[in-house]
Amino acid sequence: MRLLMSELLRARSRRLLPMLLIAGLLGIIVALGIAAFAVERPTDAEIASAQAQYAKNLERCLANDDAQQGGFLPSGRFASVEEYCQETSAPGVSGGELRGLDAVVQGISTFVALLGVLLGASLGGADWTNNTMTTLLTWEPRRARVFLTRALTVAIVVLAVTAFLQIVFCAVYALVAATVGSTLFLPMHFWSDVAATIARVSLISVALGLVAYVLSMIGRSTVSSLGAVFGYLILFEGVIAGFRPTIQGNLLMRGASVIISQQPIFDTSSHAYEMSGPPPVLMDVQRAIVVVVVYVVALGAISLAQYQRRDVT
């Protein structure tokens, strides 16, 4: 606990942390402020028309025989026909709609995950860049304990920062929607679904932050970790996956995307399946979880082994 508290204190004292928080808050305020000025609040007539259309669509959906038998329910997404009909019957309304918040949170997940990568790389490489690793090991010579405690610190900091910024984003988004947009037609379990998305994005950010951390411990600098991560994203997942789509079922970022969106990746290559049948699944949510965990654990084991055996100078 003494080591953990020391690492948390050092993480809190780094200038990068308040800089990222301030930059994130400013980005949220500016982006949603521009959106608030760009949209027009729907008129009373538009709201009344949308409510009438929603009532007709809902009645038609509930009366549909296929819907009543669950024939339209995507597997695992809707718990009941009523939930399906309530979500799919809502018409569009001009202005910002609060019911689109879940999709928006998923849309900004890339930026949130990159914050996790930056924090993980910085917190892992700081002692190497500042030449304070030898001082730390003089105080606590058990390297496995140091490695794992620092990893736990990265996880705590990334989880706290990403969850906080997403919660602030949702609060401001809801305020904008209530002020100049629409809060109509919210689906069942709306806020619980948003909270679940925030949790998934934060956990994926933690996983990617840990990957950046273990890479910084191998390369012994923040820059080497960031270079390795972005090189992997551009060269491997961007280029090689384009030539061999079937490899997508084993890629880290593809797995992270599946976990966040809860949507599997299908093999839609021309020779992979008969056009009359459904495409095979390359990666579902369960496989995505396994892939992400394997990447984190495998890279962590390699990094820990290297950290224990390699001299620190």
C-alpha positions in Angstrom: 0.0 0.0 0.0 2.9 2.4 0.7 4.2 1.8 -2.8 0.8 2.2 -4.4 0.1 5.4 -2.5 3.5 6.7 -3.5 2.8 5.9 -7.2 -0.6 7.4 -7.1 0.8 10.6 -5.6 3.5 10.8 -8.3 0.9 10.2 -11.0 -1.3 13.0 -9.5 1.7 15.3 -9.4 2.6 14.9 -13.1 1.8 18.0 -15.1 0.3 15.8 -17.9 -2.7 14.8 -15.8 -4.2 18.3 -15.2 -3.2 19.3 -18.7 -5.2 16.4 -20.2 -8.2 17.1 -17.9 -8.3 20.8 -18.7 -7.8 20.0 -22.5 -10.6 17.4 -22.3 -13.0 19.8 -20.5 -12.3 22.6 -22.9 -12.8 20.3 -25.8 -16.2 19.2 -24.5 -17.3 22.8 -23.8 -16.2 24.1 -27.2 -17.5 21.1 -29.3 -20.9 21.0 -27.6 -21.1 24.8 -27.4 -20.6 25.0 -31.2 -23.3 22.3 -31.6 -25.7 24.2 -29.4 -25.4 27.3 -31.6 -25.5 25.3 -34.8 -28.8 23.5 -34.2 -32.3 24.9 -34.0 -34.8 24.0 -31.3 -37.8 22.1 -32.7 -41.0 24.0 -32.7 -44.1 23.0 -30.8 -45.8 21.9 -34.1 -42.8 19.7 -35.0 -42.9 18.1 -31.5 -46.6 17.4 -31.7 -46.3 16.0 -35.2 -43.4 13.7 -34.1 -45.4 12.5 -31.1 -48.3 11.6 -33.3 -46.1 9.8 -35.8 -44.4 7.9 -32.9 -47.8 6.8 -31.6 -48.8 5.5 -35.0 -45.4 3.7 -35.6 -45.5 2.1 -32.1 -49.0 0.8 -32.6 -48.1 -0.6 -36.1 -45.0 -2.3 -34.7 -46.8 -3.8 -31.7 -49.5 -5.1 -34.0 -47.0 -6.8 -36.4 -47.1 -10.5 -36.2 -43.4 -11.0 -36.9 -42.6 -8.5 -34.1 -44.9 -10.2 -31.7 -43.1 -13.5 -32.3 -39.7 -11.9 -31.9 -38.8 -12.3 -35.5 -37.4 -8.8 -35.8 -35.4 -8.9 -32.6 -31.6 -8.7 -33.2 -30.0 -11.4 -31.1 -29.1 -10.2 -27.6 -29.9 -6.5 -28.2 -33.5 -6.2 -27.1 -35.1 -8.1 -24.2 -38.7 -7.7 -25.4 -40.8 -6.8 -28.4 -42.0 -3.7 -26.5 -38.4 -2.5 -26.1 -37.6 -3.1 -29.8 -40.7 -1.2 -30.9 -40.2 1.7 -28.6 -36.6 2.2 -29.9 -37.3 1.7 -33.6 -40.6 3.6 -33.8 -39.2 7.0 -32.9 -39.2 9.5 -35.8 -36.4 12.1 -36.3 -36.7 15.5 -34.7 -34.8 18.6 -35.8 -32.1 19.7 -33.4 -30.0 17.7 -31.0 -31.7 14.5 -29.8 -30.8 13.1 -26.4 -31.7 9.6 -27.5 -28.7 9.5 -29.7 -26.3 10.0 -26.8 -25.3 6.3 -26.6 -24.2 6.3 -30.2 -22.3 9.6 -29.7 -20.4 8.1 -26.7 -19.4 5.2 -28.9 -18.4 7.7 -31.6 -15.9 9.5 -29.3 -14.5 6.3 -27.9 -11.5 6.5 -30.1 -10.4 9.8 -28.6 -11.1 8.5 -25.1 -9.0 5.4 -25.7 -6.1 7.5 -27.1 -6.2 9.4 -23.8 -5.7 6.1 -22.1 -2.8 5.3 -24.4 -1.1 8.6 -23.7 -1.5 8.3 -19.9 -0.2 4.7 -19.9 2.8 5.6 -22.0 3.6 8.7 -20.0 3.2 7.1 -16.6 5.3 4.1 -17.6 8.1 6.0 -19.3 8.4 8.9 -16.9 10.9 7.3 -14.6 13.1 6.2 -17.5 13.0 9.6 -19.1 13.8 11.4 -15.8 16.4 8.7 -14.8 14.6 8.1 -11.5 14.1 4.3 -11.9 17.3 3.5 -10.0 16.1 5.7 -7.1 12.7 3.9 -7.1 14.4 0.4 -7.1 16.7 1.5 -4.3 13.6 2.2 -2.2 11.7 -0.9 -3.3 14.1 -3.5 -4.9 11.4 -6.1 -5.7 10.9 -5.4 -9.3 7.8 -7.6 -9.8 6.0 -5.7 -7.1 7.1 -2.4 -8.6 6.0 -3.4 -12.1 2.6 -4.6 -11.0 2.0 -1.7 -8.6 2.8 0.8 -11.4 0.4 -1.2 -13.7 -2.3 -0.9 -11.1 -1.6 2.9 -10.8 -2.0 3.2 -14.6 -5.3 1.3 -14.5 -6.7 3.5 -11.7 -5.7 6.8 -13.2 -6.9 5.9 -16.7 -10.2 4.6 -15.4 -10.8 7.7 -13.3 -9.8 10.2 -16.0 -11.8 8.6 -18.9 -14.9 7.9 -16.8 -14.9 11.5 -15.5 -14.6 13.1 -18.9 -17.3 10.9 -20.4 -19.7 11.6 -17.5 -19.0 15.4 -18.0 -19.6 15.0 -21.7 -22.9 13.2 -21.1 -24.0 15.9 -18.6 -23.2 18.7 -21.0 -24.8 16.9 -23.9 -28.0 16.3 -21.9 -28.0 20.0 -21.0 -27.7 21.0 -24.7 -30.4 18.6 -25.7 -32.8 19.9 -23.0 -32.0 23.5 -24.0 -31.9 23.6 -27.8 -32.8 20.0 -28.8 -35.1 17.3 -27.8 -35.4 14.8 -25.0 -38.3 12.9 -26.5 -38.7 9.2 -27.2 -36.0 7.9 -24.9 -35.8 4.1 -25.2 -36.2 1.8 -22.2 -33.1 1.5 -20.0 -31.6 4.6 -21.8 -29.4 5.8 -19.0 -28.3 2.3 -18.0 -27.3 1.6 -21.6 -25.3 4.9 -21.6 -23.6 4.0 -18.3 -22.8 0.5 -19.7 -21.2 2.1 -22.8 -19.2 4.5 -20.6 -18.0 1.5 -18.6 -17.0 -0.4 -21.7 -15.1 2.5 -23.2 -13.3 3.2 -19.9 -12.3 -0.5 -19.5 -11.0 -0.6 -23.1 -9.1 2.6 -22.4 -7.5 0.9 -19.3 -6.6 -2.1 -21.4 -4.9 0.1 -24.1 -3.3 2.2 -21.4 -1.8 -1.0 -19.9 -0.5 -2.0 -23.3 1.2 1.4 -23.7 2.6 1.1 -20.2 4.2 -2.3 -20.7 5.6 -1.2 -24.1 7.1 1.9 -22.4 8.7 -0.4 -19.8 10.3 -2.4 -22.7 11.4 0.6 -24.7 12.2 2.6 -21.5 10.6 5.8 -22.8 7.3 7.3 -23.5 8.1 8.0 -27.2 9.0 4.3 -27.9 5.7 3.2 -26.5 3.6 5.7 -28.5 5.7 4.9 -31.6 5.0 1.1 -31.2 1.3 1.6 -30.6 0.7 3.9 -33.6 3.0 1.9 -35.7 0.9 -1.2 -34.9 -2.3 0.7 -35.7 -1.1 2.0 -39.0 1.1 -0.8 -40.3 -0.5 -4.0 -38.9 -4.1 -3.2 -38.3 -4.4 -0.6 -41.1 -2.4 -2.2 -43.9 -2.0 -6.0 -43.3 -5.7 -6.4 -42.2 -6.7 -4.7 -45.4 -4.9 -7.4 -47.5 -6.1 -10.3 -45.2 -9.5 -9.5 -43.8 -9.7 -12.9 -42.1 -7.0 -11.9 -39.7 -9.3 -9.3 -38.1 -10.5 -11.9 -35.6 -7.1 -11.7 -33.9 -6.5 -8.0 -33.8 -6.4 -5.8 -30.7 -8.2 -2.7 -31.9 -10.8 -4.8 -33.7 -11.5 -6.5 -30.5 -11.7 -3.2 -28.6 -14.2 -1.9 -31.2 -16.4 -5.0 -30.9 -16.5 -4.8 -27.1 -17.5 -1.1 -27.2 -20.1 -1.4 -29.9 -21.3 -4.9 -29.0 -21.4 -5.6 -32.7 -19.5 -8.6 -34.1 -17.3 -8.5 -37.2 -18.4 -10.6 -40.2 -16.3 -12.0 -43.0 -17.8 -10.4 -46.0 -15.1 -11.4 -48.5 -16.3 -12.7 -51.8 -15.3 -16.3 -51.3 -16.0 -16.6 -47.6 -19.6 -17.6 -47.8 -22.5 -18.3 -50.2 -24.4 -15.2 -51.1 -27.6 -17.0 -50.1 -26.5 -17.5 -46.5 -25.3 -15.2 -43.6 -21.6 -14.3 -43.5 -19.4 -16.1 -40.9 -18.5 -14.3 -37.8 -14.8 -13.4 -37.5 -15.1 -12.0 -34.0 -18.0 -11.8 -31.6 -18.0 -10.1 -28.2 -16.8 -13.2 -26.3 -13.8 -13.7 -28.6 -13.1 -9.9 -28.5 -12.8 -10.1 -24.7 -10.4 -13.0 -25.0 -8.3 -11.3 -27.6 -7.9 -8.1 -25.6 -7.1 -10.0 -22.4 -4.5 -12.1 -24.2 -2.8 -9.1 -25.7 -2.6 -7.3 -22.3 -1.4 -10.4 -20.4 1.1 -11.6 -23.0 2.7 -8.2 -23.5 2.7 -7.7 -19.7 4.5 -11.0 -19.2 7.1 -10.2 -21.8 7.6 -6.8 -20.3 7.8 -8.1 -16.7 10.4 -10.8 -17.7 12.5 -8.2 -19.5 12.2 -5.8 -16.6 13.4 -8.4 -14.0 16.4 -9.6 -16.0 17.7 -6.5 -17.7 20.1 -4.2 -15.9 18.8 -0.7 -14.9 21.5 1.9 -15.5 
